[in-house]
Amino acid sequence: MDEIRIKQLEIFAHHGVFPEENRLGQKFVVSAVLYTDLRRAGLTDDLNNSMDYGAVCAEIQRYLTEHTFQLLETAAEQLCMHLLRTLPLLQRIRLEIEKPWAPIGLPLNTASVCITRGWHTAYIALGSNLGDKKAYLDGAVDALRADENMRLGAVSDYLVTAPYGGVEQDDFLNAVLCVRTLLPPHELLDRLHEIEQAAGRERLIHWGPRTLDLDILFYDDEIIADETLHVPHPEIPKRDFVLKPLAQIAPYFVHPVYHRTISELLEALNA
């Protein structure tokens, strides 16, 4: 991605662990790298196709002066999230907040916190086979759409599929959606569990009936395997009720483990 760089913006604000820092305030120095696509701006010479770094500086100044945080870590985190949510063209940001002459009782030029945050692409499977199945899926889609940490993308058709796993139960209604998210993988999983619980999900029987089931299929091209999360979902190549709706919205997405497109995996499953 292309970069817009802001270097050493000086701001007087009221952040710090000590009460006098919050009361009296002090100088902070902010530097940022804004990652975006500047091709269209370069071709059109139109500021509407870029980010106005003057306006961005003003927003950084406004946010840090209107809020008070004890930790630089919190100030940096909250400012990054605010900018990512409010600047439509911003894809990723690297932000450093320096605290010159931090009160630690030792000779020190500056202390700083530097973090990188950004939008990620996730594919999520939805399923329901209890009650009003369509309403449960619609509710999950609406919850993700309303979440400030999400930008909802394509949603597949809702497909009626036979139950998987050998447990006698009603047919499922299944779908897959794409979402851009600011949440890291495990926080995204926690958010999906919250949506499931709001729909009355009970985990009583493995592969059993459920009001709502939400699974992370892919998260960027990451490969994750720990005690709580496996991404890509290990059952993807075996499940036509996942591959069919996924092929509707992302037929050419390449599985980061098998190095085959979704269309190729579906064709192999049906062979």
BAKOL-999852 format. One record per residue (C-alpha): residue in three letters; y, x, z; residue number from 1. Coordinates in nm, 4 decimals, always signed. Each point is the difference from the previous one (the first is absolute). Example, Ala and Ser with C-alpha at 12.3 -4.5 7.8 and 13.67 -1.06 7.14 Angstrom:
# BAKOL-999852
@code=ALA&yy=-0.4500&xx=+1.2300&zz=+0.7800&pos=1
@code=SER&yy=+0.3440&xx=+0.1370&zz=-0.0660&pos=2
This chain:
# BAKOL-999852
@code=MET&yy=+0.0000&xx=+0.0000&zz=+0.0000&pos=1
@code=ASP&yy=+0.3633&xx=+0.0963&zz=-0.0461&pos=2
@code=GLU&yy=+0.2209&xx=+0.0857&zz=+0.2961&pos=3
@code=ILE&yy=+0.3468&xx=-0.0785&zz=+0.1304&pos=4
@code=ARG&yy=+0.0918&xx=+0.2400&zz=+0.2790&pos=5
@code=ILE&yy=+0.2437&xx=-0.0541&zz=+0.2847&pos=6
@code=LYS&yy=+0.0661&xx=+0.3148&zz=+0.2027&pos=7
@code=GLN&yy=+0.1448&xx=+0.0253&zz=+0.3502&pos=8
@code=LEU&yy=+0.1817&xx=-0.3305&zz=+0.0376&pos=9
@code=GLU&yy=+0.1842&xx=+0.0182&zz=+0.3341&pos=10
@code=ILE&yy=-0.0079&xx=-0.3112&zz=+0.2175&pos=11
@code=PHE&yy=+0.1282&xx=-0.0618&zz=+0.3516&pos=12
@code=ALA&yy=-0.2477&xx=-0.2271&zz=+0.1792&pos=13
@code=HIS&yy=-0.1520&xx=-0.0802&zz=+0.3403&pos=14
@code=HIS&yy=-0.3653&xx=+0.1076&zz=+0.0021&pos=15
@code=GLY&yy=-0.1774&xx=+0.1960&zz=+0.2699&pos=16
@code=VAL&yy=-0.2222&xx=-0.0099&zz=+0.3058&pos=17
@code=PHE&yy=+0.2833&xx=+0.0642&zz=+0.2464&pos=18
@code=PRO&yy=+0.2344&xx=-0.2897&zz=+0.0930&pos=19
@code=GLU&yy=+0.3102&xx=+0.2087&zz=-0.0684&pos=20
@code=GLU&yy=-0.1173&xx=+0.0567&zz=-0.3580&pos=21
@code=ASN&yy=-0.0194&xx=-0.3753&zz=-0.0542&pos=22
@code=ARG&yy=+0.3393&xx=-0.0485&zz=+0.1680&pos=23
@code=LEU&yy=+0.2051&xx=+0.2878&zz=-0.1378&pos=24
@code=GLY&yy=-0.1753&xx=+0.0578&zz=-0.3337&pos=25
@code=GLN&yy=-0.0303&xx=+0.3207&zz=-0.2011&pos=26
@code=LYS&yy=-0.0251&xx=+0.1339&zz=-0.3530&pos=27
@code=PHE&yy=-0.3164&xx=-0.0385&zz=-0.2072&pos=28
@code=VAL&yy=-0.0652&xx=+0.1508&zz=-0.3419&pos=29
@code=VAL&yy=-0.2098&xx=-0.1956&zz=-0.2507&pos=30
@code=SER&yy=-0.1626&xx=+0.1291&zz=-0.3177&pos=31
@code=ALA&yy=-0.2131&xx=-0.2118&zz=-0.2308&pos=32
@code=VAL&yy=-0.1981&xx=+0.0247&zz=-0.3215&pos=33
@code=LEU&yy=-0.0226&xx=-0.3378&zz=-0.1749&pos=34
@code=TYR&yy=-0.2931&xx=-0.0248&zz=-0.2405&pos=35
@code=THR&yy=+0.0425&xx=-0.2396&zz=-0.2910&pos=36
@code=ASP&yy=-0.0143&xx=-0.0247&zz=-0.3790&pos=37
@code=LEU&yy=+0.3278&xx=+0.1168&zz=-0.1546&pos=38
@code=ARG&yy=-0.1065&xx=-0.0127&zz=-0.3655&pos=39
@code=ARG&yy=+0.1733&xx=-0.3296&zz=-0.0779&pos=40
@code=ALA&yy=+0.3183&xx=+0.1068&zz=+0.1796&pos=41
@code=GLY&yy=+0.0024&xx=+0.3228&zz=-0.1994&pos=42
@code=LEU&yy=-0.0339&xx=-0.1871&zz=-0.3280&pos=43
@code=THR&yy=+0.2504&xx=-0.2792&zz=+0.0710&pos=44
@code=ASP&yy=+0.2646&xx=+0.1782&zz=+0.2115&pos=45
@code=ASP&yy=+0.0013&xx=-0.3178&zz=+0.2125&pos=46
@code=LEU&yy=+0.0167&xx=+0.0251&zz=+0.3807&pos=47
@code=ASN&yy=-0.1900&xx=-0.3296&zz=+0.0288&pos=48
@code=ASN&yy=-0.3096&xx=+0.1895&zz=-0.1180&pos=49
@code=SER&yy=+0.0301&xx=+0.2592&zz=+0.2767&pos=50
@code=MET&yy=+0.0863&xx=+0.0149&zz=+0.3693&pos=51
@code=ASP&yy=+0.3633&xx=+0.0445&zz=+0.0979&pos=52
@code=TYR&yy=-0.0223&xx=+0.2968&zz=+0.2358&pos=53
@code=GLY&yy=+0.3435&xx=-0.0850&zz=+0.1390&pos=54
@code=ALA&yy=-0.1222&xx=-0.3455&zz=+0.0963&pos=55
@code=VAL&yy=-0.3200&xx=+0.1497&zz=+0.1412&pos=56
@code=CYS&yy=+0.2012&xx=+0.2402&zz=+0.2163&pos=57
@code=ALA&yy=+0.2132&xx=-0.2875&zz=+0.1249&pos=58
@code=GLU&yy=-0.3116&xx=-0.1993&zz=+0.0877&pos=59
@code=ILE&yy=-0.1537&xx=+0.2944&zz=+0.1860&pos=60
@code=GLN&yy=+0.3236&xx=+0.0385&zz=+0.1943&pos=61
@code=ARG&yy=+0.0194&xx=-0.3725&zz=+0.0768&pos=62
@code=TYR&yy=-0.3606&xx=-0.0254&zz=+0.1149&pos=63
@code=LEU&yy=+0.0095&xx=+0.3039&zz=+0.2286&pos=64
@code=THR&yy=+0.3288&xx=-0.1013&zz=+0.1593&pos=65
@code=GLU&yy=-0.0956&xx=-0.3648&zz=+0.0547&pos=66
@code=HIS&yy=-0.3341&xx=+0.0835&zz=+0.1670&pos=67
@code=THR&yy=-0.0875&xx=+0.2157&zz=+0.2999&pos=68
@code=PHE&yy=-0.3340&xx=+0.1768&zz=+0.0397&pos=69
@code=GLN&yy=-0.1241&xx=+0.2383&zz=+0.2658&pos=70
@code=LEU&yy=-0.2146&xx=+0.2052&zz=-0.2375&pos=71
@code=LEU&yy=+0.0909&xx=+0.1681&zz=-0.3270&pos=72
@code=GLU&yy=-0.3503&xx=-0.0991&zz=-0.1115&pos=73
@code=THR&yy=+0.0876&xx=-0.3675&zz=+0.0427&pos=74
@code=ALA&yy=+0.3369&xx=+0.0337&zz=-0.1687&pos=75
@code=ALA&yy=-0.1612&xx=+0.1709&zz=-0.2999&pos=76
@code=GLU&yy=-0.2880&xx=-0.2503&zz=-0.0214&pos=77
@code=GLN&yy=+0.2182&xx=-0.3080&zz=+0.0222&pos=78
@code=LEU&yy=+0.2582&xx=+0.1347&zz=-0.2445&pos=79
@code=CYS&yy=-0.2689&xx=+0.0881&zz=-0.2559&pos=80
@code=MET&yy=-0.1564&xx=-0.3451&zz=+0.0236&pos=81
@code=HIS&yy=+0.3386&xx=-0.1692&zz=-0.0266&pos=82
@code=LEU&yy=+0.0936&xx=+0.1904&zz=-0.3154&pos=83
@code=LEU&yy=-0.3395&xx=-0.0567&zz=-0.1629&pos=84
@code=ARG&yy=+0.0210&xx=-0.3733&zz=+0.0680&pos=85
@code=THR&yy=+0.3565&xx=-0.0411&zz=-0.1250&pos=86
@code=LEU&yy=+0.0280&xx=+0.2376&zz=-0.2982&pos=87
@code=PRO&yy=-0.2054&xx=-0.1533&zz=-0.2839&pos=88
@code=LEU&yy=-0.0282&xx=+0.3214&zz=-0.2049&pos=89
@code=LEU&yy=-0.0978&xx=+0.2244&zz=+0.2919&pos=90
@code=GLN&yy=-0.3689&xx=+0.0915&zz=-0.0116&pos=91
@code=ARG&yy=-0.0191&xx=+0.2751&zz=+0.2603&pos=92
@code=ILE&yy=+0.2371&xx=+0.1822&zz=+0.2317&pos=93
@code=ARG&yy=-0.0017&xx=+0.3324&zz=+0.1806&pos=94
@code=LEU&yy=+0.2482&xx=-0.0168&zz=+0.2866&pos=95
@code=GLU&yy=+0.1165&xx=+0.2626&zz=+0.2475&pos=96
@code=ILE&yy=+0.2246&xx=-0.0732&zz=+0.2976&pos=97
@code=GLU&yy=+0.1429&xx=+0.3058&zz=+0.1708&pos=98
@code=LYS&yy=+0.1444&xx=+0.0054&zz=+0.3501&pos=99
@code=PRO&yy=+0.2332&xx=+0.3001&zz=+0.0302&pos=100
@code=TRP&yy=+0.0331&xx=+0.1517&zz=+0.3442&pos=101
@code=ALA&yy=-0.2694&xx=-0.2209&zz=+0.1498&pos=102
@code=PRO&yy=+0.0356&xx=+0.0009&zz=+0.3834&pos=103
@code=ILE&yy=-0.3098&xx=+0.2001&zz=+0.0963&pos=104
@code=GLY&yy=+0.1641&xx=+0.2677&zz=+0.2118&pos=105
@code=LEU&yy=-0.0880&xx=+0.2827&zz=-0.2387&pos=106
@code=PRO&yy=+0.1832&xx=+0.1631&zz=-0.2932&pos=107
@code=LEU&yy=-0.0723&xx=-0.2222&zz=-0.2997&pos=108
@code=ASN&yy=+0.1700&xx=-0.0572&zz=-0.3319&pos=109
@code=THR&yy=-0.1694&xx=-0.3297&zz=-0.0867&pos=110
@code=ALA&yy=-0.3119&xx=-0.2080&zz=+0.0574&pos=111
@code=SER&yy=-0.1225&xx=-0.2409&zz=-0.2654&pos=112
@code=VAL&yy=-0.2628&xx=-0.2532&zz=-0.1009&pos=113
@code=CYS&yy=-0.1144&xx=-0.0178&zz=-0.3638&pos=114
@code=ILE&yy=-0.2281&xx=-0.2753&zz=-0.1312&pos=115
@code=THR&yy=-0.1137&xx=-0.1376&zz=-0.3348&pos=116
@code=ARG&yy=-0.0661&xx=-0.3701&zz=-0.0537&pos=117
@code=GLY&yy=-0.0571&xx=-0.2154&zz=-0.3078&pos=118
@code=TRP&yy=-0.1608&xx=-0.2923&zz=-0.1748&pos=119
@code=HIS&yy=-0.3766&xx=+0.0003&zz=-0.0618&pos=120
@code=THR&yy=-0.2171&xx=-0.2145&zz=-0.2257&pos=121
@code=ALA&yy=-0.2943&xx=-0.1857&zz=+0.1539&pos=122
@code=TYR&yy=-0.2518&xx=-0.2444&zz=-0.1443&pos=123
@code=ILE&yy=-0.1251&xx=-0.2623&zz=+0.2431&pos=124
@code=ALA&yy=-0.2964&xx=-0.2362&zz=-0.0325&pos=125
@code=LEU&yy=+0.0292&xx=-0.3530&zz=+0.1366&pos=126
@code=GLY&yy=-0.2846&xx=-0.2383&zz=+0.0769&pos=127
@code=SER&yy=-0.0625&xx=-0.3294&zz=+0.1769&pos=128
@code=ASN&yy=-0.2926&xx=-0.2421&zz=+0.0285&pos=129
@code=LEU&yy=+0.0957&xx=-0.2247&zz=+0.2915&pos=130
@code=GLY&yy=+0.2367&xx=-0.2959&zz=+0.0122&pos=131
@code=ASP&yy=+0.2807&xx=-0.0174&zz=-0.2526&pos=132
@code=LYS&yy=-0.0836&xx=+0.3242&zz=-0.1800&pos=133
@code=LYS&yy=+0.2936&xx=-0.0097&zz=-0.2395&pos=134
@code=ALA&yy=+0.2421&xx=-0.0622&zz=+0.2846&pos=135
@code=TYR&yy=-0.1317&xx=+0.3037&zz=+0.1882&pos=136
@code=LEU&yy=+0.0400&xx=+0.2233&zz=-0.3048&pos=137
@code=ASP&yy=+0.3439&xx=-0.1439&zz=-0.0743&pos=138
@code=GLY&yy=+0.0980&xx=+0.0633&zz=+0.3626&pos=139
@code=ALA&yy=-0.1049&xx=+0.3651&zz=-0.0223&pos=140
@code=VAL&yy=+0.1959&xx=+0.0477&zz=-0.3231&pos=141
@code=ASP&yy=+0.3073&xx=-0.1625&zz=+0.1554&pos=142
@code=ALA&yy=-0.0287&xx=+0.2139&zz=+0.3159&pos=143
@code=LEU&yy=-0.0079&xx=+0.3197&zz=-0.2039&pos=144
@code=ARG&yy=+0.2873&xx=-0.1203&zz=-0.2189&pos=145
@code=ALA&yy=+0.2124&xx=-0.0718&zz=+0.3101&pos=146
@code=ASP&yy=-0.0716&xx=+0.3349&zz=+0.1680&pos=147
@code=GLU&yy=+0.2985&xx=+0.2360&zz=-0.0182&pos=148
@code=ASN&yy=-0.2376&xx=+0.2940&zz=-0.0391&pos=149
@code=MET&yy=-0.1596&xx=-0.1460&zz=-0.3128&pos=150
@code=ARG&yy=+0.0927&xx=-0.0667&zz=-0.3607&pos=151
@code=LEU&yy=-0.2545&xx=-0.2375&zz=-0.1454&pos=152
@code=GLY&yy=-0.1219&xx=+0.0803&zz=-0.3508&pos=153
@code=ALA&yy=-0.2567&xx=-0.1675&zz=-0.2224&pos=154
@code=VAL&yy=-0.2424&xx=-0.2558&zz=+0.1454&pos=155
@code=SER&yy=-0.3227&xx=-0.0807&zz=-0.1843&pos=156
@code=ASP&yy=-0.1412&xx=-0.3450&zz=-0.0629&pos=157
@code=TYR&yy=-0.1978&xx=-0.1549&zz=+0.2842&pos=158
@code=LEU&yy=-0.3696&xx=+0.0196&zz=-0.0939&pos=159
@code=VAL&yy=-0.2885&xx=-0.2006&zz=+0.1459&pos=160
@code=THR&yy=-0.2880&xx=+0.2376&zz=+0.0773&pos=161
@code=ALA&yy=-0.3404&xx=-0.0185&zz=+0.1660&pos=162
@code=PRO&yy=-0.0279&xx=+0.1429&zz=+0.3539&pos=163
@code=TYR&yy=-0.0939&xx=+0.3663&zz=+0.0363&pos=164
@code=GLY&yy=-0.2343&xx=+0.1530&zz=+0.2563&pos=165
@code=GLY&yy=-0.2853&xx=-0.2479&zz=+0.0350&pos=166
@code=VAL&yy=+0.1569&xx=-0.2348&zz=+0.2586&pos=167
@code=GLU&yy=-0.0255&xx=-0.3714&zz=-0.0893&pos=168
@code=GLN&yy=+0.3550&xx=-0.1338&zz=-0.0335&pos=169
@code=ASP&yy=+0.2443&xx=-0.1726&zz=-0.2305&pos=170
@code=ASP&yy=+0.1359&xx=+0.1616&zz=-0.3165&pos=171
@code=PHE&yy=+0.3015&xx=+0.2251&zz=+0.0327&pos=172
@code=LEU&yy=+0.3417&xx=-0.0146&zz=-0.1577&pos=173
@code=ASN&yy=+0.0935&xx=+0.3591&zz=-0.0842&pos=174
@code=ALA&yy=+0.3016&xx=+0.1807&zz=-0.1395&pos=175
@code=VAL&yy=+0.1624&xx=+0.3423&zz=-0.0167&pos=176
@code=LEU&yy=+0.3673&xx=+0.0860&zz=+0.0239&pos=177
@code=CYS&yy=+0.2160&xx=+0.3081&zz=-0.0392&pos=178
@code=VAL&yy=+0.2648&xx=+0.0822&zz=+0.2563&pos=179
@code=ARG&yy=+0.2523&xx=+0.2776&zz=+0.0455&pos=180
@code=THR&yy=+0.0157&xx=+0.0859&zz=+0.3682&pos=181
@code=LEU&yy=+0.1893&xx=+0.2254&zz=+0.2378&pos=182
@code=LEU&yy=-0.2872&xx=-0.0080&zz=+0.2483&pos=183
@code=PRO&yy=-0.2468&xx=+0.2883&zz=+0.0242&pos=184
@code=PRO&yy=-0.3664&xx=-0.1007&zz=-0.0518&pos=185
@code=HIS&yy=-0.0988&xx=-0.0718&zz=+0.3608&pos=186
@code=GLU&yy=+0.3186&xx=-0.1934&zz=+0.0707&pos=187
@code=LEU&yy=-0.0626&xx=-0.2024&zz=-0.3164&pos=188
@code=LEU&yy=-0.3508&xx=-0.0759&zz=+0.1287&pos=189
@code=ASP&yy=+0.1466&xx=-0.1143&zz=+0.3325&pos=190
@code=ARG&yy=+0.2429&xx=-0.2284&zz=-0.1844&pos=191
@code=LEU&yy=-0.2837&xx=-0.1539&zz=-0.2017&pos=192
@code=HIS&yy=-0.1933&xx=-0.0630&zz=+0.3221&pos=193
@code=GLU&yy=+0.3053&xx=-0.1790&zz=+0.1416&pos=194
@code=ILE&yy=+0.0112&xx=-0.2268&zz=-0.3046&pos=195
@code=GLU&yy=-0.3746&xx=-0.0676&zz=+0.0320&pos=196
@code=GLN&yy=+0.0358&xx=-0.0872&zz=+0.3676&pos=197
@code=ALA&yy=+0.2885&xx=-0.2356&zz=-0.0757&pos=198
@code=ALA&yy=-0.2401&xx=-0.1795&zz=-0.2357&pos=199
@code=GLY&yy=-0.2582&xx=-0.0365&zz=+0.2792&pos=200
@code=ARG&yy=-0.2335&xx=+0.2759&zz=-0.1192&pos=201
@code=GLU&yy=-0.3010&xx=+0.0568&zz=+0.2292&pos=202
@code=ARG&yy=-0.2302&xx=+0.3010&zz=-0.0446&pos=203
@code=LEU&yy=-0.3287&xx=-0.1548&zz=+0.1131&pos=204
@code=ILE&yy=-0.2537&xx=+0.0762&zz=-0.2761&pos=205
@code=HIS&yy=+0.0063&xx=+0.3027&zz=-0.2315&pos=206
@code=TRP&yy=+0.0651&xx=-0.1297&zz=-0.3539&pos=207
@code=GLY&yy=+0.0155&xx=-0.3473&zz=+0.1545&pos=208
@code=PRO&yy=+0.2391&xx=-0.2890&zz=-0.0684&pos=209
@code=ARG&yy=+0.3680&xx=+0.0538&zz=+0.0673&pos=210
@code=THR&yy=+0.3323&xx=-0.1776&zz=-0.0371&pos=211
@code=LEU&yy=+0.1614&xx=+0.3122&zz=-0.1423&pos=212
@code=ASP&yy=-0.1202&xx=+0.3479&zz=-0.0887&pos=213
@code=LEU&yy=+0.2437&xx=+0.2726&zz=-0.1071&pos=214
@code=ASP&yy=-0.1231&xx=+0.3443&zz=-0.1065&pos=215
@code=ILE&yy=+0.1877&xx=+0.3067&zz=-0.1223&pos=216
@code=LEU&yy=-0.1647&xx=+0.0993&zz=-0.3265&pos=217
@code=PHE&yy=+0.2271&xx=+0.2876&zz=-0.1002&pos=218
@code=TYR&yy=+0.3017&xx=+0.1725&zz=+0.1530&pos=219
@code=ASP&yy=+0.1687&xx=+0.2172&zz=-0.2638&pos=220
@code=ASP&yy=-0.2708&xx=+0.2511&zz=-0.0954&pos=221
@code=GLU&yy=-0.0852&xx=+0.0818&zz=+0.3599&pos=222
@code=ILE&yy=-0.3542&xx=+0.0464&zz=+0.1288&pos=223
@code=ILE&yy=-0.0334&xx=-0.0937&zz=+0.3679&pos=224
@code=ALA&yy=-0.3172&xx=-0.0101&zz=+0.2088&pos=225
@code=ASP&yy=+0.0210&xx=-0.0374&zz=+0.3769&pos=226
@code=GLU&yy=-0.1295&xx=-0.2291&zz=+0.2714&pos=227
@code=THR&yy=+0.2377&xx=-0.2855&zz=-0.0895&pos=228
@code=LEU&yy=+0.0760&xx=+0.0265&zz=-0.3703&pos=229
@code=HIS&yy=-0.1739&xx=+0.0921&zz=-0.3252&pos=230
@code=VAL&yy=+0.2185&xx=+0.0182&zz=-0.3119&pos=231
@code=PRO&yy=-0.0874&xx=-0.0512&zz=-0.2784&pos=232
@code=HIS&yy=-0.2124&xx=-0.2849&zz=+0.1305&pos=233
@code=PRO&yy=-0.3590&xx=+0.1287&zz=-0.0387&pos=234
@code=GLU&yy=-0.1375&xx=-0.3282&zz=-0.1388&pos=235
@code=ILE&yy=+0.2397&xx=-0.0313&zz=-0.2948&pos=236
@code=PRO&yy=-0.2469&xx=+0.1074&zz=-0.2760&pos=237
@code=LYS&yy=-0.2580&xx=-0.2542&zz=+0.1254&pos=238
@code=ARG&yy=+0.2212&xx=-0.3073&zz=+0.0267&pos=239
@code=ASP&yy=+0.0885&xx=-0.2012&zz=-0.3067&pos=240
@code=PHE&yy=+0.2098&xx=-0.2329&zz=+0.2173&pos=241
@code=VAL&yy=+0.2256&xx=+0.3017&zz=+0.0596&pos=242
@code=LEU&yy=-0.0214&xx=+0.1644&zz=-0.3420&pos=243
@code=LYS&yy=+0.0658&xx=-0.3189&zz=-0.1995&pos=244
@code=PRO&yy=+0.3352&xx=-0.0887&zz=+0.1598&pos=245
@code=LEU&yy=+0.0925&xx=+0.3684&zz=+0.0269&pos=246
@code=ALA&yy=-0.0617&xx=+0.0407&zz=-0.3735&pos=247
@code=GLN&yy=+0.2470&xx=-0.2843&zz=-0.0614&pos=248
@code=ILE&yy=+0.2904&xx=+0.1861&zz=+0.1619&pos=249
@code=ALA&yy=-0.0987&xx=+0.3697&zz=-0.0229&pos=250
@code=PRO&yy=-0.2641&xx=+0.0519&zz=-0.2694&pos=251
@code=TYR&yy=+0.0959&xx=+0.3644&zz=-0.0593&pos=252
@code=PHE&yy=+0.0347&xx=+0.1090&zz=+0.3609&pos=253
@code=VAL&yy=-0.2283&xx=+0.3023&zz=+0.0453&pos=254
@code=HIS&yy=-0.2272&xx=+0.0059&zz=+0.3031&pos=255
@code=PRO&yy=+0.0850&xx=+0.3271&zz=+0.1811&pos=256
@code=VAL&yy=-0.3656&xx=+0.0658&zz=+0.0932&pos=257
@code=TYR&yy=-0.1935&xx=-0.1142&zz=-0.3092&pos=258
@code=HIS&yy=+0.2782&xx=+0.0926&zz=-0.2471&pos=259
@code=ARG&yy=-0.0641&xx=-0.3142&zz=-0.2025&pos=260
@code=THR&yy=+0.2352&xx=-0.2865&zz=-0.0731&pos=261
@code=ILE&yy=-0.0459&xx=-0.3396&zz=+0.1598&pos=262
@code=SER&yy=-0.0960&xx=-0.1418&zz=-0.3407&pos=263
@code=GLU&yy=-0.2679&xx=+0.2677&zz=-0.0366&pos=264
@code=LEU&yy=-0.1397&xx=-0.0703&zz=+0.3474&pos=265
@code=LEU&yy=-0.0169&xx=-0.3721&zz=-0.0769&pos=266
@code=GLU&yy=-0.1702&xx=+0.0627&zz=-0.3337&pos=267
@code=ALA&yy=-0.2564&xx=+0.2270&zz=+0.1712&pos=268
@code=LEU&yy=-0.0704&xx=-0.2641&zz=+0.2666&pos=269
@code=ASN&yy=-0.0599&xx=-0.2673&zz=-0.2645&pos=270
@code=ALA&yy=-0.2161&xx=+0.2229&zz=-0.2201&pos=271
